[in-house]
Amino acid sequence: MTAPPETTPGAAPVAGPRAPGAGRRLAAAALRHPAVVPIGAVVLALLIGAVIILAAGLDPIAAYTAVIQNSLDPGQLDYTFSVWAFICGMALAAAIPLRMGEFNLGGNGQLVLGGLTATVIASSLPLPSIVLIPLAVIGAAIVAGAFGAISAPLATRFGIPIIISTLLLSPVAVAVVSFLVRFPLGEAGSAVAQTTRLPEGARMWALGDLSYSNAGLIIIVLMMVVFWVVDSRSAVGFELRVVGANRRFGAYGGVRVGRLSLGAMAAAGAAAGVVGAVIVMSSPFRLIDGALISPGYTFAGLAAALLAGGRPALIPVTAILFTVLQVGGAGMERSADVPRQLSDVLQGVVIVVLALRTVLDQRRTERSSA
């Protein structure tokens, strides 16, 4: 046997017995990392989807493989990039108020109002393309932004939470736009509720030979850059983050929460309105009843914003996940006989888990500041 090592009087104690405690502290710190819950939400969604697929007697590995292959198919990348841009734009509409702890669930209404405004401007004003297209996009942003801003005074003056007012006002806007597309603005003699095709000078500028991606992709990327600059380099962005962390502390520190809410909701609505304008000014160059909301860009964007924690630098990354799910859903249905609605289920699981985390964080903050 080997004799134990001698210890010198006065020497420092051996650190060996503390290792398990240090390991536990390291594990606890890792579990508190901000990325743990988003990653866990995605993993949980994928596991639930796998269970559903197995319960139907199908192969989840084949289904998920089909999703990835279809969305990343070289012949499909043009369409994939366009969907990614639309999801990023709707993620901005959710992320801007999310930075101050508010949920914008009215993206569908803001989206269709932007599309309607762009259609009316682009089809009725005989202006050169270089003037008409920016004017239609700006008009869509103004109208949709004004509609989104309505929720701010309802919250500050009447105590109606923004999450409630946006959720209730959105179907009203969708119904009004549907009526206008079906009757006053509808194309005569068409079996489909749609407007007439936009003139050549009112169509979004193309990017080379691409069929789906156009200058709208650049516009949405520029919006994300502006949001990142405002969020990280301006006083407004700092105020948004302060109010999102602790509303009482922000108000005590001099932040005018009502004005900040008004600006955040107006900017969120404007972002959704721009997306609506880009969609209707792209192929097939008309506003079709239900075509803006049926792809599910709004809630895919909400899920991407929640997954990113509202951080503008992460939104382009998290939007990739939901773009793959959305674009690859058709391939999954074709190749693995799994309905594409499964991608909606996965998005819903992610939204529920991350929204629950956000609510719990807000309640924890309120208790600590009480």
N, C-alpha and C positions, 0 to 999 in steps of 0.2 A: 504493500500500500504506500501511496505517496503521502508524506506528512503535509498537513495544511500549512499554508504560508504563514510565516511569523509576522506579527503586527508590531510596529514600533510605537511605543507610548507617545501620545500627542499627535499621531498621524491622523489624517482626515479619514472619516469613516468611508467604507466601501459603498459605492452608489448602486450596487447591484439590486438590493431589495426594493429600490424605488422604481425600477424599470416598469413593473406592471402598472403602477399608478401613472407614470408618464405616458404609457401606451394608452391607458383609458382616457387621459386628458387629450391626447392627440386624436383619438377616435371621436371624442365628443366635439372637438373643434372642427373636425372634418364633417361631422353630421350637421353642424351649424352653418356650413358654407352655403352661400346663396344659390349655388348651382344644384344642390342636392334635391330640393323639392321639384324643380323643373325636370331634371333628368328622371327622377322617380315617377313623375306624372307620365312622361313619355313611355317609360318601361311598363308602368301599370296599364296604360292604354293598349300597348302592343300585346301584353299578356291577356288582357280581357278579350281583345280581338282574336287571339289565337284560340282561346277557350270557345268562343262563339263558332269559329270555323271548325274546330274539332267536333263540337256538338252537332254540327250539320253533316259530319262524316267526310269532311274535306281536309286537305293538307295545308296547314298555315304557312309552312316554309315555301311551298309552291306559290301560294297567294302573295306573300310579301315579296318573293322574287319577281313575280310578274309586275307588281307595283313599281319596283325599282327599274326593271328593264324597260317598261313602257314609258316611264317618265324621262328616262335618260337616253332613249333611243335617238341617235343622231338626226333622224328624219323628223323627230318630234320636238327637238330643242327649241325651234322657233316659237311654237305654241307654248312650250314650258316656260320660256322666258317671259312671254306676255302674261301668263297666269301669275307667275312670281311677282311681276310688277303690280298687278291689280291687288294681290294679297298684301304686298308691302304698303300700298297706298291706303288700304282699309286698316292695316295694322297701325298706321300713323293716326288715323281717325280714332282709334281706341287708345293708343299709347299717350297722346298728348294729355287728355284728362286723367289718365291712369297715373301719370307722374305726380298729380296732386291728390291721388286717392279717390278719384271718381271713375265711374264706369259709364261709358257711352254705348248704350245698346240701341241707339237710333241710327246706326249706319245705313240700313236699308233705305230709310226715308230720305236721308241726306244724299245717298247715292242716286236715287231715281230723280230727285229734284235737280241735281246737277246735270243728269242726262237730259231731262226735259228742257232745262234752260239752254243748254248748249244746242239742242235740236232746234229750238225756236229761233235763237240768234243766227245759227248757221244757215238755216233754210229761208230766212226772211230778209236778210241784209245783203244787198248786192255789192260786196266789198272785195278788194283783192285778198287772196289767200293769206298773204303775209300779215294782214290786219285782221281778217275775219277769224282765223283759227285762234290767235291769242285772245281776241275779244270774247269768243265763245267760252274759252276755258276760264277766263277771269270772271265772266258773268255767272258761270256755273259755280265758281268758288264763292262769289258774293251771296247768291241766293241760298245755297246749301249752308254756308256759314251763318247767315242770318237765322235760318231755321234751327241750326244746332244751338245758337246762342240763346234761343227762347228758354231753354232748360235752366240757364243760370239764374235769372231773376225769379223763376218759379221756386228754385231752391233757397235763395237768400231772402226773398220777401215773403213767400208763402209756405216755406218749410217742406216743399215737395222734393224728395231726393232726386238727384239727376238721373240715377239709374232707373227710377220709376217713370219720370216724365219722358225720357228719351224712348223708353220701351213702349209707352202708350201713344206718343205722338208719331212714331214711325209708321204704324199701319195707316194712320190718317193720310200722311203724305203719299204712301204707296197707293192707296185707294183713289186719291185725287188724280194722281198721274195716270193711273189705269183708266179712269173715266175719260180724261183728256185724250189719251192715245186711242181709245176705242171710238170716240165720237167726234169732237171738234177737229182734232188733228189727225184722225185716222185716214189711211189711204183709201180712196173710194174704190169699191169693187174688190178689195182684197179680202180673202177668207181669213186672214190672220190680222189680229189687232196690232197694227204697226203704222208708223208714219211713212211718208214718202222718202225715197233715198235722197241723201244730201247731195247737193251739187258738187262737181269736181273740185271747185275752189274751197270747199268747206271740209274736205277730208284730211285727216291727220297725215302729215308728211311721212313718207315711207323711209325705211332704212335699207337702202340697197334693194336687194331682191327678196327680202323677207316678206312673208305673207301676213303674219300676225303681229310681230313686234314692229313698232314704228316710233316716231318721235315722242309719243306718249310715255314710252319707257324712260327716255331721258328726262322728261318733265317730272316723273315720279321719283327718279333717283335724285334729282335736284331738290325735291321737297324733303327727302330723307336727309340730305346734306344740310339743308337749312335748319331742320329740326335738331340735328346733332350740334350745330353751331350755337343755336339759341339755348339748348339744354345745357351745354358744357361751358359756354363762353360768355353768357349774358346774365344780367341780374334777374331777368324774368325766369330763366331756367333755374337759377338758384332758389327763387321764391317758390317755384313749382315743387321742387324737391323738398324744401323746408315744410311747406304746407302738407305735402304728401306724407312726410315723416311724423309730423305732429301739428295738426291744424290749430290747436289752442296756442301752442308756442309761436307759430307763425303769426297769428293775429296779435298776440301780445308783443311781438317784435316789430309790429308796424306794417305787416303785409295786409293789403286790402284784399281780403279773400274774395269778396263779391266781384270786384273788378277782375281779379285774376281768373275766377271761374268763367266770367263772361268771355274773356279773351281766349281761354283754353277751349271752351266749347265752340266758339266761332272758328278757331283754327282747325279743330277736329272736323267740324261740318264742312269747312272749305276743302280739306284734304279729300273727304269722301266725294264732294262735288266734282273735284278735278278728275277723280277716277271715273265717275259717271260720264263726264264729258269725253274723256279719252276713249271709253268703250263705245259710245254712240258715234264718234267720229272715226272709228275704225270699222273694218269689214264686219257686217254688211252695210255700214253707213246709214243706219236708221235706228230709231228707238222702237223696240219691240216690247209689247206688254209682257212683263215678267222676266225678260231676258237678262236684266241687270242683277236680279236677286236670286234667280234659280241656281246659278253656279255656286252660291254659298261663299262669295268672297268676303262678305261682312264678318261672318263668324269664324272663317279661317283666319282673317286678319285679327280678330279679337283673340283667338287662341295663340297666334304668333306674338301678339303684344304681351299677353300674360306670360307666355313662356320666356320672353325677353325681359320681363319685369319692367316694361316700359322704357328700357334703355335703348336709345336710338341706334347705337353701334351694333346691337345684337339683333335688331329686327330683321335685317337682310338675311341673317343666318337662320333664325328660327322660322322665317317664312319659307325657307327651302323645304323644311320637313312637310309643311302642309301643302306646298306646291306638289311635292312628290306624291303625297296621298291623293290629292285632287286629280292630278293628271293621270297618275297610274291606276286610279280606280277603274277606269274603262278597261285597261289591259288585264286587271285582276278578274273582272267579270268575264272577259273573253277567254282568258287562258286557264283560269282556275275555277270557273263557275261560282265565284264568290261575288254577291251583289256589291256594286260600287257604294251603296249606302253604308257599308262597313266603315268607310273613311269618315263619314259623318259621325258614326258612333265613337271612333277614336278621337276625333276633335272634341266631341262632347265630354268625354272622360277627362281630357287634358284641361278643358275650360273649368269643369266642376272642381277638380283637385286644386288648380291654381287659384281660382276664385275663393275657395274655402281657405287657402293659405293666406290670401290677402285680407280677408275678413278677420281671421284670427289675429293677424299681425296688427290690424287697426284696433281691435278690441284690447289687445295687450298694451298698445301704446296709450289708449285712453285710460286704462286702469293705472298705468304707471304715472300718468300726468294728473290724475285726479287728486 
